[in-house]
């Protein structure tokens, strides 16, 4: 989860300076979707671990 978040942050910064890089944008959107699905799974199965991950990574949920 932390690796996905770090990669998303890196690609977000990359995309701010390279707006026309659509290949990286597609990769960014795929990573965001993968992280979202993983968080939904954690929320449904292990709520305490989900809350810990959200707090530790500083996500907005």
Rosetta constraint file for C-alpha pairs under 8 A:
AtomPair CA 1 CA 5 HARMONIC 6.25 0.50
AtomPair CA 1 CA 35 HARMONIC 6.93 0.50
AtomPair CA 2 CA 6 HARMONIC 6.12 0.50
AtomPair CA 2 CA 57 HARMONIC 6.91 0.50
AtomPair CA 3 CA 7 HARMONIC 6.15 0.50
AtomPair CA 4 CA 8 HARMONIC 6.09 0.50
AtomPair CA 4 CA 31 HARMONIC 6.66 0.50
AtomPair CA 4 CA 35 HARMONIC 6.67 0.50
AtomPair CA 5 CA 9 HARMONIC 6.19 0.50
AtomPair CA 5 CA 35 HARMONIC 7.67 0.50
AtomPair CA 5 CA 57 HARMONIC 7.65 0.50
AtomPair CA 6 CA 10 HARMONIC 6.22 0.50
AtomPair CA 7 CA 11 HARMONIC 6.16 0.50
AtomPair CA 8 CA 12 HARMONIC 6.02 0.50
AtomPair CA 8 CA 28 HARMONIC 6.13 0.50
AtomPair CA 8 CA 31 HARMONIC 6.70 0.50
AtomPair CA 8 CA 32 HARMONIC 6.93 0.50
AtomPair CA 9 CA 13 HARMONIC 6.37 0.50
AtomPair CA 10 CA 14 HARMONIC 6.22 0.50
AtomPair CA 11 CA 15 HARMONIC 5.94 0.50
AtomPair CA 11 CA 24 HARMONIC 7.10 0.50
AtomPair CA 11 CA 25 HARMONIC 7.75 0.50
AtomPair CA 11 CA 28 HARMONIC 6.21 0.50
AtomPair CA 12 CA 16 HARMONIC 6.37 0.50
AtomPair CA 12 CA 28 HARMONIC 7.44 0.50
AtomPair CA 13 CA 17 HARMONIC 7.00 0.50
AtomPair CA 14 CA 18 HARMONIC 6.14 0.50
AtomPair CA 15 CA 19 HARMONIC 5.37 0.50
AtomPair CA 15 CA 21 HARMONIC 7.00 0.50
AtomPair CA 15 CA 24 HARMONIC 7.44 0.50
AtomPair CA 15 CA 25 HARMONIC 6.94 0.50
AtomPair CA 21 CA 25 HARMONIC 6.46 0.50
AtomPair CA 22 CA 26 HARMONIC 6.16 0.50
AtomPair CA 23 CA 27 HARMONIC 6.49 0.50
AtomPair CA 24 CA 28 HARMONIC 6.09 0.50
AtomPair CA 25 CA 29 HARMONIC 6.21 0.50
AtomPair CA 26 CA 30 HARMONIC 6.23 0.50
AtomPair CA 27 CA 31 HARMONIC 6.23 0.50
AtomPair CA 28 CA 32 HARMONIC 6.20 0.50
AtomPair CA 29 CA 33 HARMONIC 6.19 0.50
AtomPair CA 30 CA 34 HARMONIC 6.17 0.50
AtomPair CA 31 CA 35 HARMONIC 6.14 0.50
AtomPair CA 32 CA 36 HARMONIC 6.08 0.50
AtomPair CA 33 CA 37 HARMONIC 6.16 0.50
AtomPair CA 34 CA 38 HARMONIC 6.20 0.50
AtomPair CA 35 CA 39 HARMONIC 6.09 0.50
AtomPair CA 36 CA 40 HARMONIC 6.19 0.50
AtomPair CA 37 CA 41 HARMONIC 6.28 0.50
AtomPair CA 38 CA 42 HARMONIC 6.26 0.50
AtomPair CA 39 CA 43 HARMONIC 6.01 0.50
AtomPair CA 39 CA 50 HARMONIC 6.95 0.50
AtomPair CA 40 CA 44 HARMONIC 6.23 0.50
AtomPair CA 41 CA 45 HARMONIC 6.17 0.50
AtomPair CA 42 CA 46 HARMONIC 5.21 0.50
AtomPair CA 42 CA 47 HARMONIC 6.49 0.50
AtomPair CA 42 CA 49 HARMONIC 7.21 0.50
AtomPair CA 42 CA 50 HARMONIC 5.35 0.50
AtomPair CA 43 CA 47 HARMONIC 4.95 0.50
AtomPair CA 43 CA 50 HARMONIC 5.45 0.50
AtomPair CA 43 CA 51 HARMONIC 7.95 0.50
AtomPair CA 46 CA 50 HARMONIC 6.13 0.50
AtomPair CA 47 CA 51 HARMONIC 6.21 0.50
AtomPair CA 48 CA 52 HARMONIC 6.29 0.50
AtomPair CA 49 CA 53 HARMONIC 6.20 0.50
AtomPair CA 50 CA 54 HARMONIC 6.24 0.50
AtomPair CA 51 CA 55 HARMONIC 6.16 0.50
AtomPair CA 52 CA 56 HARMONIC 6.00 0.50
AtomPair CA 53 CA 57 HARMONIC 6.00 0.50
AtomPair CA 54 CA 58 HARMONIC 5.84 0.50
AtomPair CA 54 CA 59 HARMONIC 5.23 0.50
AtomPair CA 54 CA 60 HARMONIC 7.43 0.50
AtomPair CA 54 CA 61 HARMONIC 6.78 0.50
AtomPair CA 55 CA 59 HARMONIC 6.79 0.50
